[in-house]
Amino acid sequence: MLIPVPPGKDGLQEQRDIAAILEQADERIRAYQPVLDALADLKRALMHDLLTGKVRVNHAIDQILSLEAS
């Protein structure tokens, strides 16, 4: 399989620059992963509470509206 590479003698440096940018993006993704995992756990718990009737939707909406009013 052919992989295109930047042409010319600056091609190697351009590849390194691209690799550095991609590594920075990967670092940011890794940094946010624990937050995403925690939010997924919270969503799962909230959905469980709502679907089992432990929390009533109307009561939750009333609480949100009262917080916004204050």
N, C-alpha and C positions, 0 to 999 in steps of 0.2 A: 504494500500500500504506500503510495506516495504522500508525503506530508509537505505542504508548502512551507518554505522558510523565507524570511526577509532577504532580499538580494543585496549584493555588495559587501564591502568589507565591514560596514557598520551593522550588518545583519545579525551577527552574534550578540552585539551589544543590545540591539533591539529585542532579541529573544530574551536576554537577561532582564531588560526593563519590563517586558510583558510578564515574565515569570514572577518578578517582584510585585507587580500590581496584583496578580492572581493570588499570591501568597498573603498579601494584606487583606484581600477579600476573604480568603479562607480563615484568617485569624479573627476577623470580625464575626464571621458565622459561628466559629467555635466559641467566641465570647458570649454570644447571644443564646447559644443552645440551652444552657441551664435555665434561662428565663423562659424560653419557649416550652421546655419540659414542665416547668412549674405552672405555667398558664394552662397547658394541656391537662395536667392533673387537676387543677382547679375547675376547669370546664367539665371534666369527667365527674367530679364530685357534685358540682351544681346540677348537672343533668340528672344524676342519680337521685338527688334530693327532690328535684321537680317531678321526675317520672314515678317515683314511689309515693308521692303525695306528702312527703315530709315537710316541704315548703309549698305554700300556696302561691300561685302566680299573682293573684290580685293583691295579696298582702305584700309581696315583694315590690310590686309596682307602686303601692301606696308609700312604702318606705323610701323608694327612690325619689318620688315626687316631693315628699316632705323634706328630704335632704336638699333637693334643688331649690326649694322655696326659702330655705334658711341661708 
